[in-house]
């Protein structure tokens, strides 16, 4: 059913729910999994919009993302998902998730749902809702 799955993983409870559901579905469908962790750049991070060389990020930021990806890949391999790929990105999560989904011609994108109040949802928006307009595949929003 699903041959190529992009699985967004940020280490949060919601991200872990997405990892669990995506992992189970990938094992069931014998899917190729592309695990993606994105560090969202904010004003407090000191970086403007655009693409930045990896040298612009300190070892702590890179180490955190690499650790997340390694943890996710380890869990995927332990659950009979064959040869998952890990990816890291810096910037807008919607842009990078959609970009990877298009690049690998994903059949499915899996993300977690973060419960927010009305004001927070209005101010920050919804990742899953924004993805609807950016990807050409199905989206699974995992609930925890």
C-alpha atoms as a printed R data frame, in Angstrom:
    type eleno elety resid chain resno      x      y      z
1   ATOM     1    CA   UNK     A     1  0.000  0.000  0.000
2   ATOM     2    CA   UNK     A     2  2.657  2.523  1.078
3   ATOM     3    CA   UNK     A     3  6.054  2.068 -0.561
4   ATOM     4    CA   UNK     A     4  7.833  5.229  0.662
5   ATOM     5    CA   UNK     A     5  7.100  6.909  4.010
6   ATOM     6    CA   UNK     A     6  8.515 10.184  5.319
7   ATOM     7    CA   UNK     A     7  8.394 10.077  9.094
8   ATOM     8    CA   UNK     A     8  8.882 13.364 10.970
9   ATOM     9    CA   UNK     A     9 10.482 12.838 14.377
10  ATOM    10    CA   UNK     A    10 11.325 15.563 16.879
11  ATOM    11    CA   UNK     A    11 11.708 13.510 20.050
12  ATOM    12    CA   UNK     A    12  8.548 14.897 21.673
13  ATOM    13    CA   UNK     A    13  5.716 12.697 22.962
14  ATOM    14    CA   UNK     A    14  3.819 13.524 19.783
15  ATOM    15    CA   UNK     A    15  6.867 12.700 17.671
16  ATOM    16    CA   UNK     A    16  7.233  9.383 19.471
17  ATOM    17    CA   UNK     A    17  3.582  8.580 18.721
18  ATOM    18    CA   UNK     A    18  4.280  9.325 15.042
19  ATOM    19    CA   UNK     A    19  7.395  7.155 15.136
20  ATOM    20    CA   UNK     A    20  5.453  4.262 16.662
21  ATOM    21    CA   UNK     A    21  2.565  4.422 14.196
22  ATOM    22    CA   UNK     A    22  4.819  5.020 11.199
23  ATOM    23    CA   UNK     A    23  7.084  2.177 12.263
24  ATOM    24    CA   UNK     A    24  4.186 -0.282 12.589
25  ATOM    25    CA   UNK     A    25  2.735  0.726  9.233
26  ATOM    26    CA   UNK     A    26  6.133  0.567  7.500
27  ATOM    27    CA   UNK     A    27  6.793 -2.932  8.853
28  ATOM    28    CA   UNK     A    28  3.335 -4.064  7.778
29  ATOM    29    CA   UNK     A    29  3.692 -2.625  4.256
30  ATOM    30    CA   UNK     A    30  7.422 -3.364  3.879
31  ATOM    31    CA   UNK     A    31  7.944  0.348  3.165
32  ATOM    32    CA   UNK     A    32 11.102  2.364  2.682
33  ATOM    33    CA   UNK     A    33 11.278  4.905  5.543
34  ATOM    34    CA   UNK     A    34 12.905  8.318  5.433
35  ATOM    35    CA   UNK     A    35 13.208  9.586  9.004
36  ATOM    36    CA   UNK     A    36 13.501 13.380  9.241
37  ATOM    37    CA   UNK     A    37 14.328 15.589 12.224
38  ATOM    38    CA   UNK     A    38 14.072 19.344 11.695
39  ATOM    39    CA   UNK     A    39 15.414 22.009 14.023
40  ATOM    40    CA   UNK     A    40 13.124 24.973 13.563
41  ATOM    41    CA   UNK     A    41 15.030 28.233 13.420
42  ATOM    42    CA   UNK     A    42 13.573 31.008 15.533
43  ATOM    43    CA   UNK     A    43 14.667 34.550 16.174
44  ATOM    44    CA   UNK     A    44 16.287 33.389 19.376
45  ATOM    45    CA   UNK     A    45 18.480 30.986 17.411
46  ATOM    46    CA   UNK     A    46 20.235 33.947 15.839
47  ATOM    47    CA   UNK     A    47 19.781 32.860 12.239
48  ATOM    48    CA   UNK     A    48 17.782 34.500  9.494
49  ATOM    49    CA   UNK     A    49 15.723 32.756  6.856
50  ATOM    50    CA   UNK     A    50 17.402 30.763  4.151
51  ATOM    51    CA   UNK     A    51 19.939 28.011  3.857
52  ATOM    52    CA   UNK     A    52 22.881 28.019  6.234
53  ATOM    53    CA   UNK     A    53 26.112 26.065  6.091
54  ATOM    54    CA   UNK     A    54 26.303 23.305  8.638
55  ATOM    55    CA   UNK     A    55 29.204 25.188 10.276
56  ATOM    56    CA   UNK     A    56 26.688 27.843 11.377
57  ATOM    57    CA   UNK     A    57 25.281 25.438 13.937
58  ATOM    58    CA   UNK     A    58 26.976 24.531 17.168
59  ATOM    59    CA   UNK     A    59 27.866 20.985 18.102
60  ATOM    60    CA   UNK     A    60 25.027 20.857 20.637
61  ATOM    61    CA   UNK     A    61 22.356 21.564 17.997
62  ATOM    62    CA   UNK     A    62 23.858 19.116 15.509
63  ATOM    63    CA   UNK     A    63 24.428 16.530 18.226
64  ATOM    64    CA   UNK     A    64 20.808 16.775 19.365
65  ATOM    65    CA   UNK     A    65 19.459 16.200 15.847
66  ATOM    66    CA   UNK     A    66 21.902 13.398 15.112
67  ATOM    67    CA   UNK     A    67 21.011 11.703 18.403
68  ATOM    68    CA   UNK     A    68 17.286 11.922 17.564
69  ATOM    69    CA   UNK     A    69 17.819 10.451 14.119
70  ATOM    70    CA   UNK     A    70 20.074  7.689 15.443
71  ATOM    71    CA   UNK     A    71 17.503  6.816 18.127
72  ATOM    72    CA   UNK     A    72 14.701  6.687 15.568
73  ATOM    73    CA   UNK     A    73 16.733  4.639 13.100
74  ATOM    74    CA   UNK     A    74 17.628  2.172 15.846
75  ATOM    75    CA   UNK     A    75 13.960  1.693 16.730
76  ATOM    76    CA   UNK     A    76 12.977  1.327 13.077
77  ATOM    77    CA   UNK     A    77 15.608 -1.344 12.461
78  ATOM    78    CA   UNK     A    78 14.568 -3.210 15.612
79  ATOM    79    CA   UNK     A    79 10.988 -3.374 14.313
80  ATOM    80    CA   UNK     A    80 11.860 -5.022 10.980
81  ATOM    81    CA   UNK     A    81 11.925 -1.837  8.899
82  ATOM    82    CA   UNK     A    82 14.624 -2.520  6.325
83  ATOM    83    CA   UNK     A    83 17.308  0.038  5.520
84  ATOM    84    CA   UNK     A    84 15.675  3.256  6.838
85  ATOM    85    CA   UNK     A    85 17.387  6.532  5.932
86  ATOM    86    CA   UNK     A    86 17.983  9.349  8.398
87  ATOM    87    CA   UNK     A    87 17.902 13.046  7.488
88  ATOM    88    CA   UNK     A    88 18.383 16.291  9.421
89  ATOM    89    CA   UNK     A    89 17.392 19.798  8.401
90  ATOM    90    CA   UNK     A    90 17.351 23.309  9.827
91  ATOM    91    CA   UNK     A    91 14.531 25.777  9.197
92  ATOM    92    CA   UNK     A    92 10.822 25.498  8.511
93  ATOM    93    CA   UNK     A    93  9.552 21.972  9.280
94  ATOM    94    CA   UNK     A    94  6.727 22.182  6.730
95  ATOM    95    CA   UNK     A    95  9.122 23.209  3.982
96  ATOM    96    CA   UNK     A    96 11.614 20.435  4.756
97  ATOM    97    CA   UNK     A    97  9.036 17.681  5.310
98  ATOM    98    CA   UNK     A    98  7.262 18.582  2.065
99  ATOM    99    CA   UNK     A    99 10.577 18.895  0.217
100 ATOM   100    CA   UNK     A   100 11.767 15.456  1.287
101 ATOM   101    CA   UNK     A   101  8.352 13.945  0.505
102 ATOM   102    CA   UNK     A   102  8.521 15.335 -3.031
103 ATOM   103    CA   UNK     A   103 12.165 14.359 -3.492
104 ATOM   104    CA   UNK     A   104 11.580 10.698 -2.584
105 ATOM   105    CA   UNK     A   105  8.076 10.563 -4.093
106 ATOM   106    CA   UNK     A   106  6.562  9.574 -0.758
107 ATOM   107    CA   UNK     A   107  3.193  7.833 -0.586
108 ATOM   108    CA   UNK     A   108  2.719  8.892  3.033
109 ATOM   109    CA   UNK     A   109  3.957 11.495  5.505
110 ATOM   110    CA   UNK     A   110  3.611 10.700  9.216
111 ATOM   111    CA   UNK     A   111  3.612 13.499 11.808
112 ATOM   112    CA   UNK     A   112  2.523 13.816 15.419
113 ATOM   113    CA   UNK     A   113 -0.298 16.016 16.649
114 ATOM   114    CA   UNK     A   114  0.532 18.589 19.289
115 ATOM   115    CA   UNK     A   115 -2.458 19.737 21.316
116 ATOM   116    CA   UNK     A   116 -2.651 23.537 21.396
117 ATOM   117    CA   UNK     A   117 -5.147 26.093 22.545
118 ATOM   118    CA   UNK     A   118 -7.021 28.231 20.030
119 ATOM   119    CA   UNK     A   119 -4.712 31.206 20.455
120 ATOM   120    CA   UNK     A   120 -1.558 29.114 20.014
121 ATOM   121    CA   UNK     A   121 -2.999 27.345 16.959
122 ATOM   122    CA   UNK     A   122 -3.979 30.696 15.441
123 ATOM   123    CA   UNK     A   123 -0.561 32.204 16.163
124 ATOM   124    CA   UNK     A   124  1.661 29.257 15.286
125 ATOM   125    CA   UNK     A   125 -0.571 27.385 12.881
126 ATOM   126    CA   UNK     A   126 -0.832 23.641 12.454
127 ATOM   127    CA   UNK     A   127  1.989 21.661 10.860
128 ATOM   128    CA   UNK     A   128 -0.347 18.938  9.603
129 ATOM   129    CA   UNK     A   129 -2.793 21.468  8.153
130 ATOM   130    CA   UNK     A   130  0.019 23.366  6.409
131 ATOM   131    CA   UNK     A   131  1.349 20.108  4.962
132 ATOM   132    CA   UNK     A   132 -2.003 19.406  3.297
133 ATOM   133    CA   UNK     A   133 -1.318 22.174  0.779
134 ATOM   134    CA   UNK     A   134  2.330 21.240  0.262
135 ATOM   135    CA   UNK     A   135  2.437 17.484 -0.359
136 ATOM   136    CA   UNK     A   136  0.941 15.250 -3.041
137 ATOM   137    CA   UNK     A   137  0.497 12.218 -0.815
138 ATOM   138    CA   UNK     A   138 -1.464 11.026  2.186
139 ATOM   139    CA   UNK     A   139 -0.741 12.365  5.658
140 ATOM   140    CA   UNK     A   140 -1.101 10.355  8.860
141 ATOM   141    CA   UNK     A   141 -1.408 12.493 11.978
142 ATOM   142    CA   UNK     A   142 -0.591 10.324 14.981
143 ATOM   143    CA   UNK     A   143 -2.353 11.069 18.259
144 ATOM   144    CA   UNK     A   144 -0.755 10.293 21.593
